[in-house]
Amino acid sequence: MPYVNIKVTREGTAPGASATTPEQKAALIQGVSDLLFEVMGKPRHMTFVVIDEVELENWGVGDCRRRSSAGGSPGRRAREALENAAPAREDRALSRP
């Protein structure tokens, strides 16, 4: 039985939102369950998905620790860090024999 743990920051995804909505959580659970079924044939009713919302001050990416004032949102900084790192990972994967 698959167990998937999704961790998201507690910052919301829409202006004024402070957390992931129940509808967004349901879509994540459905999407993960569908993906595991389609890719691995795992039964949807046996796939367990847990969504943990992490307070912003409890996470960081690389050297980008959460800041409460200047420097933009931690989510934006994390996305930028991942976008900047993604080509390097893809280049390394493509260069393997």
Buried (B, 14 or more C-beta within 10 A) or exposed (E): EBEBEBEBBBBBEEEEEEBBEEEBBEEBBEEBBEEBBEEEEBEEEEBEBEBEBEEBEEBBBEEBEBBEEEEEEBBEBBEEBEEEEEEEEEEEEEEEE
